[in-house]
Amino acid sequence: MNTVPEIILKGNSYQRGLQHGSMLRSHINNFLNDNKARINSIRHAPLEDSLIKDQVQRHVAVIEEQLPEIARELKGLAEGAGITYEDAALLQIRMELIGFNEQDILEGDCSTIGFQKSSKEIVTGQTIDLPGNMTDLGCVFRIIPENESSPGILMYGFAGLLGYLGMNTHGLSININMVMSDGWQPGVSPYLLVRHLLGLSSVEECISELKRIKISSSRSFLIGDGKKLINVEFTPTEFRILEAPLLFHTNHFLHDELKEKDTIHFLFKNSSIKRLKLLQQLLPEELENLDAKMLFEIFADHSLYPVGICAHAEGNIRRSETVGAVVMESAKGKFHVRKGHVCTGLTETFELAGFVNAVMDGVSSPVIK
């Protein structure tokens, strides 16, 4: 019996959004009413409502043009949660609003490992590190395919957010890390981009969409499809690819052609470099026997406490902390989750095989506790 809430969504994009909003309505509203989804609790200088509205409208215009299905899901989310369409969109661009003219406060802190275990098996894992006391809003979304050509999706995310990280029944997995660059702009947020890409089947398809879509902010994606594992680092206007059977990433640019674009605060960059080296040191030489339990043990490391791989905010809402961790074994269809600090969380496993028997009756999925 899993205690991490599993939110089951099915139907067309509008219906999925409606179900998401209905099941998590109270959590979404409470979050929005908490100092603008805690955006102004994290920023040094709060944003005026008029500026937030302007920024949301600019992002929405791009989302509607380039990802109309996502826009329809946002409309369903708004109706289900009883909020405005603009507030539903605001939840997707929180990091852009938090970092608006204040990017130096964004720490990142996510730590990611991916490796090719066999010719057809890729394993990836990461910590999820965010400011804003986000642990309680975390849940697993099981998205039932609308038709036979679309994949089923297992995704770890947060109430009101349509995308974060996950895997699908076509064998595609996507992890996400914060990296910092100049040039953030109105566009499709990386979280929504992950949600869109999880509807695809291959690394090549993901690259094609990354070329097409106007992206709002910088990130690093670790993308695997069973045959290939790549790390895509991107600013809003360019991206570079690192490919290897073993990849590590924290929160600074690794590709030689993007290193000069890095604008991460030097203190956070020092932490990122230390965590990257620590990941490499903690990983055993023999990867064949490396399993989810061993990866979670690595992610629970406190060598750099309190800002280490398992980071603790010590009550500071502005500081990033580890709010969860995920290990994905896409070839086996296993999605392992620890909610909260990795050092104290319990591992719970969700399986792609569950799509065969997944049933939703109204709003029967469990709500967050």
C-alpha positions in Angstrom: 0.0 0.0 0.0 1.6 3.3 -1.1 1.3 6.3 1.1 2.6 8.8 -1.5 -0.7 9.9 -3.1 -1.3 8.5 -6.6 -3.4 10.8 -8.7 -4.9 9.0 -11.6 -5.9 11.1 -14.7 -7.5 10.0 -17.9 -9.4 11.3 -20.9 -8.5 14.3 -23.1 -6.3 17.1 -22.0 -9.1 19.2 -20.7 -10.6 16.3 -18.7 -7.2 15.4 -17.2 -6.8 19.0 -16.0 -10.3 19.1 -14.6 -9.7 15.9 -12.6 -6.3 17.2 -11.4 -7.9 20.4 -10.2 -10.9 18.7 -8.6 -9.0 16.1 -6.7 -6.4 18.6 -5.4 -8.6 21.6 -5.1 -8.1 22.6 -1.5 -4.3 22.1 -1.7 -4.1 24.2 -4.8 -6.2 27.0 -3.4 -4.3 27.0 0.0 -1.0 27.1 -1.9 -2.1 30.0 -4.2 -3.4 32.0 -1.2 0.0 31.6 0.7 1.7 34.7 -0.5 1.1 34.0 -4.2 2.1 30.3 -4.1 4.9 31.3 -1.8 6.6 33.2 -4.6 6.8 36.4 -2.5 7.9 34.4 0.6 11.0 33.3 -1.3 11.9 36.5 -3.2 13.9 39.3 -1.6 11.5 41.9 -3.2 7.9 40.8 -3.6 6.3 41.2 -7.0 3.3 43.5 -7.5 0.1 41.8 -8.7 0.1 43.9 -11.9 3.7 42.7 -12.8 2.7 39.0 -12.1 -0.3 39.4 -14.3 1.7 40.8 -17.1 4.3 38.1 -16.9 1.7 35.3 -16.8 -0.1 36.7 -19.8 3.2 36.8 -21.8 4.0 33.2 -21.0 0.4 32.1 -21.7 0.5 33.6 -25.2 3.5 31.3 -26.0 2.0 28.2 -24.4 -1.3 28.6 -26.3 0.5 29.0 -29.6 3.1 26.2 -29.2 1.5 23.7 -26.9 -2.3 24.0 -27.3 -3.0 20.7 -25.6 -1.2 21.9 -22.5 -3.2 25.1 -22.6 -6.4 23.1 -22.7 -5.2 21.1 -19.7 -4.6 24.3 -17.9 -8.1 25.4 -18.6 -9.4 22.2 -17.1 -7.1 22.6 -14.1 -8.5 26.1 -13.5 -12.2 24.9 -13.6 -11.5 21.9 -11.5 -9.7 23.8 -8.8 -12.1 26.8 -8.9 -9.3 29.3 -9.8 -8.7 31.6 -12.7 -6.9 30.5 -15.8 -4.2 33.0 -15.1 -3.6 31.5 -11.6 -3.4 28.0 -13.1 -0.7 29.3 -15.5 1.1 31.1 -12.7 1.6 27.7 -11.0 3.5 26.5 -14.0 5.9 29.5 -14.1 6.7 29.9 -10.4 10.4 29.5 -10.8 10.4 32.2 -13.6 8.5 34.6 -11.3 10.8 33.7 -8.3 13.8 34.4 -10.4 12.4 37.5 -12.1 15.3 40.0 -11.7 16.5 38.0 -8.6 18.0 34.9 -10.2 20.8 34.9 -7.6 18.4 33.4 -5.0 17.8 30.2 -6.9 20.1 27.5 -5.5 19.1 24.5 -7.5 20.6 21.6 -5.5 19.1 18.7 -7.4 21.6 15.9 -8.0 21.1 13.4 -10.8 22.7 10.1 -11.9 22.0 8.2 -15.1 23.6 5.1 -16.5 23.2 2.5 -19.2 22.9 -0.8 -17.3 22.6 -3.0 -20.4 22.0 -2.5 -24.2 18.3 -1.9 -23.5 18.2 -0.8 -19.9 18.8 2.7 -18.6 18.5 3.6 -14.9 18.2 7.2 -13.8 17.7 8.8 -10.4 17.7 12.2 -8.7 17.0 14.2 -5.7 14.2 16.9 -6.0 15.4 20.1 -4.3 13.2 23.2 -4.1 12.6 26.2 -1.9 9.2 27.0 -0.5 8.4 24.1 1.8 7.1 21.9 -1.1 7.2 18.5 0.5 3.6 18.2 1.4 2.4 19.0 -2.1 4.3 16.1 -3.7 2.5 13.2 -5.3 2.7 10.7 -8.2 0.5 11.3 -11.2 -0.5 8.3 -13.3 -1.7 9.6 -16.7 -3.8 7.1 -18.6 -3.2 7.3 -22.4 -6.1 8.9 -24.4 -5.5 6.5 -27.3 -3.4 3.5 -28.3 -0.7 5.6 -29.9 -0.1 7.7 -26.8 2.1 6.5 -23.9 1.0 6.1 -20.3 2.9 8.3 -18.0 4.2 8.0 -14.4 5.3 11.4 -13.1 6.4 12.8 -9.7 5.1 16.3 -9.4 3.2 18.7 -7.1 -0.4 19.8 -6.7 -1.3 22.2 -9.5 1.8 21.6 -11.5 1.3 19.8 -14.8 4.8 18.5 -15.2 8.0 17.8 -13.3 9.9 14.5 -14.0 8.9 11.0 -15.0 8.8 8.1 -17.4 6.4 6.6 -19.9 5.3 3.2 -21.3 7.4 3.8 -24.5 10.5 3.6 -22.3 11.3 7.3 -22.2 12.5 8.9 -18.9 13.3 12.5 -18.2 15.0 14.1 -15.2 15.5 17.8 -14.5 18.1 20.0 -12.9 18.3 23.8 -12.4 21.1 25.6 -14.2 21.3 29.4 -14.5 21.8 31.6 -17.5 20.8 35.1 -18.6 18.0 35.6 -21.2 15.0 34.2 -19.3 11.9 35.1 -21.4 8.2 34.5 -21.8 7.9 31.0 -23.1 7.1 27.4 -22.2 8.4 26.6 -18.8 10.7 23.6 -18.4 8.2 21.8 -16.2 5.5 22.1 -19.0 8.2 21.1 -21.5 8.9 17.8 -19.5 5.1 17.1 -19.5 5.0 17.6 -23.3 8.1 15.5 -24.0 6.8 12.6 -21.9 4.1 12.2 -24.6 6.9 11.2 -27.0 8.9 7.9 -27.6 12.5 8.7 -28.3 15.5 10.9 -27.5 15.5 12.1 -31.2 11.8 13.2 -30.9 12.7 15.2 -27.8 15.6 16.9 -29.5 13.3 17.9 -32.4 10.8 19.5 -30.0 13.6 21.3 -28.1 14.6 22.9 -31.4 11.0 24.0 -32.1 9.7 25.3 -28.8 10.3 28.7 -27.3 11.6 27.9 -23.8 11.3 30.4 -20.9 14.3 29.5 -18.8 17.5 27.5 -18.4 17.6 23.9 -17.3 19.3 20.6 -17.7 17.4 17.5 -18.8 18.6 13.9 -18.5 16.7 12.0 -21.2 16.9 8.2 -21.8 14.9 6.0 -24.1 16.4 2.6 -23.4 18.8 2.8 -26.3 20.4 6.2 -25.7 21.2 8.4 -22.7 21.8 12.1 -23.1 22.1 15.2 -21.0 20.6 18.3 -22.6 21.8 21.6 -21.1 19.9 24.7 -22.4 19.5 28.4 -22.1 16.3 29.9 -23.4 17.9 30.3 -26.9 20.4 27.4 -27.3 21.2 23.9 -26.1 24.0 21.5 -26.1 24.1 17.7 -25.7 26.3 15.4 -23.6 26.1 11.7 -24.4 27.7 8.9 -22.4 26.8 5.6 -20.8 27.3 7.2 -17.4 26.2 10.8 -16.7 26.1 12.9 -13.6 24.6 16.4 -13.2 24.1 18.9 -10.4 23.5 22.7 -11.1 26.2 24.1 -13.2 26.8 23.9 -16.9 29.1 21.0 -17.9 29.3 21.4 -21.7 32.4 23.5 -22.7 30.3 25.7 -25.0 27.9 26.7 -22.3 30.2 27.1 -19.3 30.7 30.8 -20.1 26.9 31.2 -20.0 26.7 30.1 -16.4 25.3 32.8 -14.0 24.8 30.7 -10.9 25.8 32.5 -7.7 29.4 31.5 -6.8 28.4 30.0 -3.5 25.8 27.8 -5.0 28.2 26.8 -7.8 30.8 25.7 -5.2 28.1 23.5 -3.7 27.1 22.2 -7.1 30.8 21.3 -7.9 31.2 19.5 -4.5 28.0 17.5 -5.0 29.0 16.5 -8.5 32.4 15.2 -7.3 30.7 13.4 -4.3 28.2 11.6 -6.6 31.1 10.3 -8.7 33.0 9.2 -5.6 30.0 7.4 -4.0 29.0 5.5 -7.1 30.4 2.0 -7.1 32.7 0.9 -9.9 30.5 -2.1 -10.8 27.2 -0.8 -12.1 25.6 -4.1 -12.9 24.4 -4.7 -9.4 23.5 -1.1 -8.7 19.8 -0.9 -7.7 17.3 1.6 -6.4 18.2 1.0 -2.8 21.9 1.8 -3.4 21.0 5.0 -5.3 18.8 6.2 -2.5 21.6 5.5 -0.1 23.8 7.8 -2.2 21.0 10.5 -2.3 20.8 10.3 1.5 24.4 11.3 1.9 25.0 14.1 4.5 28.7 14.7 3.9 28.0 18.3 3.0 25.2 18.9 5.5 23.0 20.9 5.5 23.3 21.7 1.8 24.6 18.3 0.6 23.0 15.7 -1.6 20.2 15.3 0.9 19.7 19.0 1.7 17.9 20.3 4.8 16.5 23.9 4.8 16.4 24.0 8.6 13.1 25.9 8.5 14.3 28.6 6.0 11.6 28.8 3.3 14.0 30.6 1.0 16.6 27.8 1.1 16.3 24.8 -1.2 15.8 21.5 0.5 15.4 17.9 -0.6 11.6 17.3 -0.9 11.8 13.9 -2.6 13.9 11.6 -4.7 13.0 9.3 -7.6 14.8 6.3 -9.2 13.4 5.2 -12.6 14.0 1.7 -14.1 12.2 2.2 -17.4 13.0 -1.2 -18.8 11.5 -2.9 -15.8 8.6 -0.4 -15.6 9.5 0.6 -12.0 9.2 4.1 -10.6 10.7 4.3 -7.1 9.9 7.3 -4.9 10.9 8.7 -1.5 8.9 11.7 -0.4 10.6 14.3 1.8 14.2 14.0 3.0 15.9 10.9 1.4 17.6 10.1 4.7 14.2 9.5 6.5 11.8 8.7 3.6 10.5 5.3 2.8 10.9 3.8 -0.7 7.6 3.2 -2.5 7.4 1.7 -5.9 4.8 2.4 -8.7 4.8 0.2 -11.8 3.9 0.9 -15.4 2.1 -2.4 -15.4 -0.5 -0.7 -13.3 -1.9 1.0 -16.4 -3.5 -2.3 -17.4 -5.8 -2.2 -14.4 -5.9 1.6 -13.7 -9.5 2.7 -13.1 -10.8 6.0 -12.1 -14.3 6.6 -10.9 -15.0 10.3 -10.5 -12.5 11.7 -8.0 -11.6 8.4 -6.4 -7.8 8.9 -6.3 -6.4 9.6 -2.9 -5.8 13.3 -1.9 -2.6 14.5 -0.4 -2.3 13.9 3.3 
